[in-house]
């Protein structure tokens, strides 16, 4: 019984050792930019004056976005565009796959 458990532990450790580097790379490539973008969204940053720094403004950027009618219009256009394109791809995709014989 102990031999089976020890073998399982060794295999599990080997699995983590082999997938660990890939998980670190995925984290560096995918997770870090998301977290950094979230951090940037809470700070004021002027691209014309980068020497001014990045002072913390909290949710002020979000408040400015959601109270701007032009930004809300752009957001609504994005939602409509996304919904229409996804629906079209969902409806036309199987037909195109059938034409190419890959169903």
The first five atom37 places (N, CA, C, CB, O) and aatype in JSON, in Angstrom:
{
  "aatype": [20, 20, 20, 20, 20, 20, 20, 20, 20, 20, 20, 20, 20, 20, 20, 20, 20, 20, 20, 20, 20, 20, 20, 20, 20, 20, 20, 20, 20, 20, 20, 20, 20, 20, 20, 20, 20, 20, 20, 20, 20, 20, 20, 20, 20, 20, 20, 20, 20, 20, 20, 20, 20, 20, 20, 20, 20, 20, 20, 20, 20, 20, 20, 20, 20, 20, 20, 20, 20, 20, 20, 20, 20, 20, 20, 20, 20, 20, 20, 20, 20, 20, 20, 20, 20, 20, 20, 20, 20, 20, 20, 20, 20, 20, 20, 20, 20, 20, 20, 20, 20, 20, 20],
  "atom_mask": [
    [1, 1, 1, 1, 1],
    [1, 1, 1, 1, 1],
    [1, 1, 1, 1, 1],
    [1, 1, 1, 1, 1],
    [1, 1, 1, 1, 1],
    [1, 1, 1, 1, 1],
    [1, 1, 1, 1, 1],
    [1, 1, 1, 1, 1],
    [1, 1, 1, 1, 1],
    [1, 1, 1, 1, 1],
    [1, 1, 1, 1, 1],
    [1, 1, 1, 1, 1],
    [1, 1, 1, 1, 1],
    [1, 1, 1, 1, 1],
    [1, 1, 1, 1, 1],
    [1, 1, 1, 1, 1],
    [1, 1, 1, 1, 1],
    [1, 1, 1, 1, 1],
    [1, 1, 1, 1, 1],
    [1, 1, 1, 1, 1],
    [1, 1, 1, 1, 1],
    [1, 1, 1, 1, 1],
    [1, 1, 1, 1, 1],
    [1, 1, 1, 1, 1],
    [1, 1, 1, 1, 1],
    [1, 1, 1, 1, 1],
    [1, 1, 1, 1, 1],
    [1, 1, 1, 1, 1],
    [1, 1, 1, 1, 1],
    [1, 1, 1, 1, 1],
    [1, 1, 1, 1, 1],
    [1, 1, 1, 1, 1],
    [1, 1, 1, 1, 1],
    [1, 1, 1, 1, 1],
    [1, 1, 1, 1, 1],
    [1, 1, 1, 1, 1],
    [1, 1, 1, 1, 1],
    [1, 1, 1, 1, 1],
    [1, 1, 1, 1, 1],
    [1, 1, 1, 1, 1],
    [1, 1, 1, 1, 1],
    [1, 1, 1, 1, 1],
    [1, 1, 1, 1, 1],
    [1, 1, 1, 1, 1],
    [1, 1, 1, 1, 1],
    [1, 1, 1, 1, 1],
    [1, 1, 1, 1, 1],
    [1, 1, 1, 1, 1],
    [1, 1, 1, 1, 1],
    [1, 1, 1, 1, 1],
    [1, 1, 1, 1, 1],
    [1, 1, 1, 1, 1],
    [1, 1, 1, 1, 1],
    [1, 1, 1, 1, 1],
    [1, 1, 1, 1, 1],
    [1, 1, 1, 1, 1],
    [1, 1, 1, 1, 1],
    [1, 1, 1, 1, 1],
    [1, 1, 1, 1, 1],
    [1, 1, 1, 1, 1],
    [1, 1, 1, 1, 1],
    [1, 1, 1, 1, 1],
    [1, 1, 1, 1, 1],
    [1, 1, 1, 1, 1],
    [1, 1, 1, 1, 1],
    [1, 1, 1, 1, 1],
    [1, 1, 1, 1, 1],
    [1, 1, 1, 1, 1],
    [1, 1, 1, 1, 1],
    [1, 1, 1, 1, 1],
    [1, 1, 1, 1, 1],
    [1, 1, 1, 1, 1],
    [1, 1, 1, 1, 1],
    [1, 1, 1, 1, 1],
    [1, 1, 1, 1, 1],
    [1, 1, 1, 1, 1],
    [1, 1, 1, 1, 1],
    [1, 1, 1, 1, 1],
    [1, 1, 1, 1, 1],
    [1, 1, 1, 1, 1],
    [1, 1, 1, 1, 1],
    [1, 1, 1, 1, 1],
    [1, 1, 1, 1, 1],
    [1, 1, 1, 1, 1],
    [1, 1, 1, 1, 1],
    [1, 1, 1, 1, 1],
    [1, 1, 1, 1, 1],
    [1, 1, 1, 1, 1],
    [1, 1, 1, 1, 1],
    [1, 1, 1, 1, 1],
    [1, 1, 1, 1, 1],
    [1, 1, 1, 1, 1],
    [1, 1, 1, 1, 1],
    [1, 1, 1, 1, 1],
    [1, 1, 1, 1, 1],
    [1, 1, 1, 1, 1],
    [1, 1, 1, 1, 1],
    [1, 1, 1, 1, 1],
    [1, 1, 1, 1, 1],
    [1, 1, 1, 1, 1],
    [1, 1, 1, 1, 1],
    [1, 1, 1, 1, 1],
    [1, 1, 1, 1, 1]
  ],
  "atom_positions": [
    [[0.82, -1.2, 0.0], [0.0, 0.0, 0.0], [0.87, 1.26, 0.0], [-0.94, 0.0, 1.21], [0.59, 2.2, -0.74]],
    [[1.91, 1.29, 0.82], [2.76, 2.47, 0.89], [3.56, 2.66, -0.39], [3.71, 2.36, 2.07], [3.87, 3.79, -0.77]],
    [[3.89, 1.56, -1.05], [4.65, 1.66, -2.3], [3.81, 2.36, -3.37], [5.1, 0.26, -2.78], [4.31, 3.2, -4.11]],
    [[2.53, 1.99, -3.44], [1.65, 2.61, -4.43], [1.49, 4.11, -4.15], [0.27, 1.91, -4.42], [1.5, 4.92, -5.07]],
    [[1.34, 4.47, -2.88], [1.16, 5.87, -2.51], [2.43, 6.67, -2.8], [0.78, 5.99, -1.01], [2.35, 7.8, -3.29]],
    [[3.57, 6.1, -2.52], [4.84, 6.78, -2.79], [5.03, 6.98, -4.29], [6.02, 5.98, -2.21], [5.5, 8.04, -4.72]],
    [[4.67, 5.98, -5.09], [4.79, 6.1, -6.53], [3.87, 7.2, -7.06], [4.47, 4.76, -7.22], [4.26, 7.98, -7.94]],
    [[2.66, 7.27, -6.52], [1.72, 8.32, -6.92], [2.28, 9.69, -6.58], [0.36, 8.11, -6.23], [2.17, 10.62, -7.39]],
    [[2.86, 9.84, -5.4], [3.43, 11.14, -4.99], [4.58, 11.52, -5.92], [3.92, 11.08, -3.52], [4.7, 12.68, -6.32]],
    [[5.43, 10.56, -6.26], [6.55, 10.85, -7.16], [6.05, 11.26, -8.55], [7.47, 9.62, -7.28], [6.59, 12.19, -9.16]],
    [[5.03, 10.57, -9.04], [4.48, 10.93, -10.35], [3.83, 12.3, -10.31], [3.48, 9.89, -10.81], [3.95, 13.07, -11.26]],
    [[3.13, 12.61, -9.22], [2.5, 13.92, -9.11], [3.57, 15.02, -9.05], [1.6, 13.98, -7.85], [3.42, 16.07, -9.67]],
    [[4.63, 14.76, -8.32], [5.72, 15.75, -8.22], [6.37, 15.94, -9.59], [6.77, 15.3, -7.18], [6.68, 17.07, -9.97]],
    [[6.58, 14.86, -10.31], [7.17, 14.96, -11.65], [6.25, 15.75, -12.58], [7.43, 13.56, -12.23], [6.71, 16.57, -13.37]],
    [[4.95, 15.5, -12.46], [3.99, 16.25, -13.28], [4.07, 17.74, -13.02], [2.58, 15.77, -13.03], [4.07, 18.54, -13.95]],
    [[4.13, 18.12, -11.74], [4.23, 19.54, -11.4], [5.57, 20.13, -11.86], [4.06, 19.75, -9.89], [5.62, 21.28, -12.3]],
    [[6.63, 19.36, -11.74], [7.94, 19.85, -12.2], [7.96, 20.08, -13.7], [9.04, 18.87, -11.8], [8.63, 21.0, -14.18]],
    [[7.24, 19.26, -14.44], [7.24, 19.41, -15.9], [6.28, 20.5, -16.37], [6.88, 18.08, -16.55], [6.54, 21.15, -17.37]],
    [[5.17, 20.7, -15.67], [4.22, 21.73, -16.09], [4.49, 23.08, -15.44], [2.8, 21.28, -15.77], [3.99, 24.1, -15.9]],
    [[5.27, 23.09, -14.38], [5.55, 24.33, -13.66], [6.13, 25.43, -14.52], [6.49, 24.06, -12.55], [5.62, 26.55, -14.49]],
    [[7.17, 25.17, -15.29], [7.72, 26.23, -16.15], [6.7, 26.77, -17.15], [8.93, 25.7, -16.89], [6.67, 27.98, -17.41]],
    [[5.87, 25.9, -17.7], [4.85, 26.37, -18.65], [3.85, 27.26, -17.94], [4.14, 25.18, -19.3], [3.42, 28.27, -18.5]],
    [[3.47, 26.92, -16.72], [2.53, 27.75, -15.97], [3.13, 29.11, -15.65], [2.11, 27.05, -14.68], [2.42, 30.12, -15.66]],
    [[4.42, 29.14, -15.35], [5.08, 30.42, -15.08], [5.09, 31.29, -16.34], [6.53, 30.18, -14.58], [4.85, 32.49, -16.26]],
    [[5.37, 30.7, -17.48], [5.39, 31.45, -18.74], [3.99, 31.97, -19.07], [5.92, 30.57, -19.89], [3.83, 33.12, -19.47]],
    [[2.98, 31.12, -18.89], [1.61, 31.56, -19.15], [1.25, 32.7, -18.21], [0.62, 30.38, -18.97], [0.61, 33.67, -18.63]],
    [[1.64, 32.59, -16.95], [1.38, 33.67, -16.01], [2.06, 34.96, -16.42], [1.82, 33.28, -14.63], [1.47, 36.04, -16.31]],
    [[3.28, 34.85, -16.88], [4.02, 36.06, -17.29], [3.41, 36.69, -18.53], [5.48, 35.73, -17.53], [3.37, 37.91, -18.65]],
    [[2.95, 35.86, -19.45], [2.44, 36.38, -20.71], [0.99, 36.84, -20.6], [2.57, 35.34, -21.78], [0.62, 37.82, -21.25]],
    [[0.17, 36.15, -19.82], [-1.27, 36.44, -19.79], [-1.71, 37.2, -18.54], [-2.04, 35.16, -19.9], [-2.43, 38.19, -18.63]],
    [[-1.29, 36.75, -17.39], [-1.82, 37.31, -16.14], [-1.17, 38.65, -15.8], [-1.61, 36.33, -15.0], [-1.87, 39.57, -15.38]],
    [[0.12, 38.77, -15.97], [0.81, 40.01, -15.6], [0.26, 41.22, -16.36], [2.3, 39.87, -15.88], [-0.01, 42.24, -15.72]],
    [[0.07, 41.17, -17.68], [-0.48, 42.35, -18.37], [-1.88, 42.73, -17.88], [-0.53, 42.09, -19.86], [-2.22, 43.92, -17.82]],
    [[-2.69, 41.74, -17.54], [-4.03, 42.04, -17.03], [-3.93, 42.78, -15.7], [-4.86, 40.74, -16.87], [-4.61, 43.78, -15.49]],
    [[-3.1, 42.28, -14.81], [-2.94, 42.93, -13.5], [-2.34, 44.33, -13.65], [-2.06, 42.08, -12.58], [-2.74, 45.26, -12.95]],
    [[-1.37, 44.47, -14.54], [-0.75, 45.78, -14.74], [-1.74, 46.77, -15.33], [0.47, 45.65, -15.66], [-1.74, 47.95, -14.96]],
    [[-2.6, 46.32, -16.24], [-3.62, 47.19, -16.82], [-4.61, 47.63, -15.76], [-4.35, 46.47, -17.96], [-5.04, 48.78, -15.74]],
    [[-4.99, 46.71, -14.87], [-5.89, 47.08, -13.78], [-5.23, 48.12, -12.87], [-6.29, 45.83, -12.95], [-5.89, 49.06, -12.42]],
    [[-3.93, 47.95, -12.6], [-3.22, 48.91, -11.77], [-3.16, 50.28, -12.46], [-1.79, 48.41, -11.46], [-3.38, 51.31, -11.83]],
    [[-2.87, 50.27, -13.76], [-2.81, 51.53, -14.5], [-4.16, 52.24, -14.53], [-2.34, 51.27, -15.93], [-4.21, 53.47, -14.53]],
    [[-5.25, 51.49, -14.56], [-6.57, 52.11, -14.64], [-6.92, 52.88, -13.38], [-7.63, 51.05, -14.89], [-7.83, 53.71, -13.39]],
    [[-6.21, 52.64, -12.31], [-6.46, 53.35, -11.05], [-5.51, 54.54, -10.87], [-6.32, 52.4, -9.87], [-5.5, 55.16, -9.8]],
    [[-4.74, 54.85, -11.89], [-3.77, 55.95, -11.8], [-3.98, 56.91, -12.97], [-2.32, 55.4, -11.8], [-4.43, 56.52, -14.05]],
    [[-3.63, 58.17, -12.73], [-3.67, 59.17, -13.79], [-2.34, 59.12, -14.53], [-3.96, 60.61, -13.22], [-1.28, 59.09, -13.91]],
    [[-2.4, 59.12, -15.84], [-1.18, 59.09, -16.62], [-1.41, 59.87, -17.9], [-0.73, 57.64, -16.93], [-2.33, 59.57, -18.66]],
    [[-0.58, 60.85, -18.12], [-0.69, 61.7, -19.31], [0.46, 61.33, -20.24], [-0.65, 63.22, -18.94], [1.63, 61.49, -19.88]],
    [[0.14, 60.83, -21.43], [1.18, 60.43, -22.37], [1.98, 61.62, -22.89], [0.57, 59.69, -23.53], [3.1, 61.45, -23.36]],
    [[1.4, 62.82, -22.81], [2.13, 64.01, -23.25], [3.16, 64.45, -22.22], [1.16, 65.15, -23.52], [4.14, 65.11, -22.56]],
    [[2.94, 64.08, -20.96], [3.87, 64.46, -19.88], [4.18, 63.24, -19.01], [3.27, 65.61, -19.02], [3.69, 63.15, -17.88]],
    [[4.97, 62.31, -19.52], [5.26, 61.11, -18.72], [6.08, 61.4, -17.46], [5.98, 60.09, -19.57], [6.08, 60.61, -16.52]],
    [[6.79, 62.52, -17.45], [7.59, 62.86, -16.28], [6.72, 63.26, -15.09], [8.55, 63.99, -16.61], [7.21, 63.33, -13.96]],
    [[5.45, 63.52, -15.34], [4.55, 63.91, -14.25], [4.25, 62.75, -13.32], [3.27, 64.47, -14.81], [3.71, 62.96, -12.23]],
    [[4.58, 61.55, -13.73], [4.35, 60.39, -12.88], [2.96, 59.8, -13.09], [4.54, 60.75, -11.44], [2.24, 60.13, -14.04]],
    [[2.6, 58.93, -12.17], [1.31, 58.25, -12.23], [0.62, 58.35, -10.88], [1.49, 56.77, -12.66], [0.61, 57.38, -10.13]],
    [[0.06, 59.49, -10.54], [-0.59, 59.62, -9.23], [-1.85, 58.76, -9.14], [-0.94, 61.08, -8.95], [-2.58, 58.6, -10.12]],
    [[-2.08, 58.21, -7.97], [-3.25, 57.36, -7.72], [-4.51, 58.21, -7.72], [-3.11, 56.6, -6.38], [-4.58, 59.22, -7.02]],
    [[-5.51, 57.81, -8.51], [-6.78, 58.53, -8.56], [-7.97, 57.64, -8.2], [-6.99, 59.13, -9.95], [-9.11, 58.1, -8.19]],
    [[-7.71, 56.38, -7.9], [-8.79, 55.47, -7.51], [-9.74, 55.21, -8.67], [-9.56, 56.04, -6.33], [-9.31, 54.91, -9.78]],
    [[-11.03, 55.31, -8.4], [-12.04, 55.01, -9.41], [-12.44, 56.22, -10.23], [-13.26, 54.43, -8.75], [-13.44, 56.17, -10.95]],
    [[-11.69, 57.3, -10.15], [-12.02, 58.52, -10.88], [-12.01, 58.3, -12.39], [-11.05, 59.64, -10.51], [-12.83, 58.87, -13.1]],
    [[-11.1, 57.48, -12.89], [-11.08, 57.2, -14.33], [-12.36, 56.49, -14.77], [-9.85, 56.34, -14.69], [-12.91, 56.78, -15.83]],
    [[-12.82, 55.56, -13.95], [-14.06, 54.86, -14.27], [-15.26, 55.8, -14.19], [-14.26, 53.65, -13.33], [-16.17, 55.73, -15.02]],
    [[-15.27, 56.66, -13.2], [-16.36, 57.64, -13.06], [-16.4, 58.55, -14.29], [-16.19, 58.48, -11.76], [-17.48, 58.84, -14.82]],
    [[-15.24, 59.01, -14.72], [-15.18, 59.88, -15.89], [-15.67, 59.14, -17.14], [-13.75, 60.4, -16.11], [-16.36, 59.73, -17.98]],
    [[-15.34, 57.87, -17.26], [-15.76, 57.1, -18.44], [-17.27, 56.9, -18.44], [-15.05, 55.74, -18.47], [-17.92, 57.14, -19.46]],
    [[-17.83, 56.48, -17.32], [-19.25, 56.14, -17.29], [-20.16, 57.36, -17.21], [-19.52, 55.24, -16.13], [-21.38, 57.23, -17.31]],
    [[-19.6, 58.54, -17.03], [-20.42, 59.75, -17.06], [-20.24, 60.52, -18.37], [-20.06, 60.66, -15.88], [-20.89, 61.55, -18.57]],
    [[-19.4, 60.04, -19.25], [-19.17, 60.69, -20.55], [-20.1, 60.08, -21.59], [-17.68, 60.54, -21.0], [-19.99, 58.89, -21.89]],
    [[-21.03, 60.87, -22.16], [-21.96, 60.31, -23.14], [-21.28, 59.75, -24.39], [-22.95, 61.36, -23.55], [-21.73, 58.76, -24.96]],
    [[-20.21, 60.37, -24.8], [-19.49, 59.89, -25.99], [-18.86, 58.52, -25.72], [-18.4, 60.91, -26.42], [-18.89, 57.64, -26.58]],
    [[-18.31, 58.32, -24.53], [-17.72, 57.04, -24.17], [-18.79, 55.96, -24.06], [-16.95, 57.15, -22.86], [-18.57, 54.82, -24.48]],
    [[-19.93, 56.31, -23.51], [-21.02, 55.33, -23.41], [-21.54, 54.95, -24.79], [-22.16, 55.88, -22.54], [-21.91, 53.8, -25.02]],
    [[-21.59, 55.92, -25.71], [-21.98, 55.6, -27.08], [-20.99, 54.65, -27.73], [-22.08, 56.88, -27.91], [-21.39, 53.71, -28.42]],
    [[-19.72, 54.88, -27.51], [-18.7, 53.99, -28.06], [-18.81, 52.6, -27.45], [-17.3, 54.56, -27.82], [-18.65, 51.59, -28.14]],
    [[-19.08, 52.54, -26.15], [-19.26, 51.25, -25.48], [-20.47, 50.52, -26.06], [-19.42, 51.44, -23.96], [-20.4, 49.31, -26.3]],
    [[-21.56, 51.22, -26.28], [-22.76, 50.61, -26.84], [-22.49, 50.1, -28.26], [-23.92, 51.62, -26.85], [-22.94, 49.01, -28.62]],
    [[-21.76, 50.88, -29.06], [-21.4, 50.42, -30.41], [-20.57, 49.14, -30.35], [-20.62, 51.52, -31.16], [-20.76, 48.24, -31.17]],
    [[-19.66, 49.06, -29.41], [-18.83, 47.87, -29.25], [-19.68, 46.67, -28.88], [-17.76, 48.1, -28.18], [-19.47, 45.58, -29.42]],
    [[-20.64, 46.85, -27.98], [-21.52, 45.74, -27.57], [-22.34, 45.26, -28.76], [-22.46, 46.19, -26.42], [-22.45, 44.05, -28.98]],
    [[-22.9, 46.18, -29.53], [-23.7, 45.79, -30.69], [-22.83, 45.08, -31.73], [-24.37, 47.03, -31.32], [-23.23, 44.04, -32.26]],
    [[-21.67, 45.62, -32.02], [-20.77, 45.01, -33.0], [-20.38, 43.6, -32.57], [-19.51, 45.87, -33.18], [-20.39, 42.68, -33.39]],
    [[-20.05, 43.43, -31.31], [-19.66, 42.11, -30.8], [-20.82, 41.12, -30.9], [-19.19, 42.22, -29.35], [-20.63, 39.99, -31.36]],
    [[-22.01, 41.54, -30.49], [-23.16, 40.64, -30.54], [-23.48, 40.22, -31.97], [-24.38, 41.3, -29.9], [-23.76, 39.05, -32.22]],
    [[-23.45, 41.16, -32.89], [-23.79, 40.85, -34.28], [-22.74, 39.94, -34.9], [-23.92, 42.14, -35.11], [-23.09, 38.96, -35.57]],
    [[-21.47, 40.23, -34.7], [-20.43, 39.41, -35.33], [-20.4, 38.01, -34.75], [-19.06, 40.07, -35.17], [-20.22, 37.04, -35.49]],
    [[-20.57, 37.87, -33.44], [-20.58, 36.53, -32.85], [-21.79, 35.74, -33.34], [-20.6, 36.62, -31.31], [-21.66, 34.56, -33.64]],
    [[-22.95, 36.38, -33.43], [-24.14, 35.69, -33.92], [-23.95, 35.25, -35.38], [-25.38, 36.61, -33.8], [-24.31, 34.13, -35.73]],
    [[-23.4, 36.12, -36.21], [-23.17, 35.76, -37.61], [-22.18, 34.6, -37.73], [-22.67, 36.96, -38.39], [-22.38, 33.69, -38.53]],
    [[-21.12, 34.65, -36.96], [-20.13, 33.57, -37.01], [-20.75, 32.26, -36.54], [-18.89, 33.91, -36.16], [-20.47, 31.19, -37.09]],
    [[-21.59, 32.34, -35.52], [-22.25, 31.14, -35.0], [-23.22, 30.57, -36.02], [-22.98, 31.46, -33.7], [-23.34, 29.35, -36.15]],
    [[-23.91, 31.42, -36.74], [-24.9, 30.96, -37.72], [-24.26, 30.53, -39.03], [-25.91, 32.05, -37.98], [-24.68, 29.53, -39.62]],
    [[-23.25, 31.26, -39.5], [-22.65, 30.97, -40.8], [-21.51, 29.95, -40.73], [-22.14, 32.26, -41.41], [-21.18, 29.32, -41.73]],
    [[-20.93, 29.79, -39.58], [-19.79, 28.88, -39.43], [-20.1, 27.44, -39.79], [-19.3, 28.93, -38.04], [-19.37, 26.84, -40.57]],
    [[-21.18, 26.85, -39.24], [-21.49, 25.46, -39.62], [-21.77, 25.3, -41.11], [-22.69, 24.97, -38.82], [-21.41, 24.28, -41.69]],
    [[-22.4, 26.28, -41.74], [-22.63, 26.19, -43.18], [-21.34, 26.2, -43.96], [-23.51, 27.34, -43.65], [-21.17, 25.43, -44.91]],
    [[-20.42, 27.04, -43.56], [-19.13, 27.1, -44.24], [-18.35, 25.8, -44.01], [-18.32, 28.32, -43.75], [-17.69, 25.31, -44.92]],
    [[-18.44, 25.24, -42.81], [-17.76, 23.98, -42.55], [-18.38, 22.86, -43.39], [-17.83, 23.62, -41.06], [-17.67, 21.97, -43.86]],
    [[-19.7, 22.91, -43.57], [-20.36, 21.9, -44.4], [-19.93, 21.99, -45.85], [-21.86, 22.05, -44.3], [-19.77, 20.97, -46.53]],
    [[-19.76, 23.21, -46.34], [-19.3, 23.4, -47.72], [-17.9, 22.81, -47.92], [-19.3, 24.9, -48.08], [-17.61, 22.22, -48.95]],
    [[-17.07, 22.99, -46.92], [-15.68, 22.52, -47.03], [-15.55, 21.05, -46.6], [-14.76, 23.39, -46.19], [-14.45, 20.5, -46.61]],
    [[-16.67, 20.43, -46.2], [-16.65, 19.01, -45.86], [-15.99, 18.7, -44.54], [-15.98, 18.25, -46.92], [-15.37, 17.64, -44.4]],
    [[-16.08, 19.58, -43.56], [-15.42, 19.35, -42.27], [-16.4, 19.26, -41.12], [-14.42, 20.44, -42.0], [-16.07, 19.6, -39.98]],
    [[-17.6, 18.82, -41.4], [-18.61, 18.71, -40.33], [-18.53, 17.33, -39.73], [-20.04, 18.99, -40.86], [-19.28, 17.01, -38.81]]
  ]
}
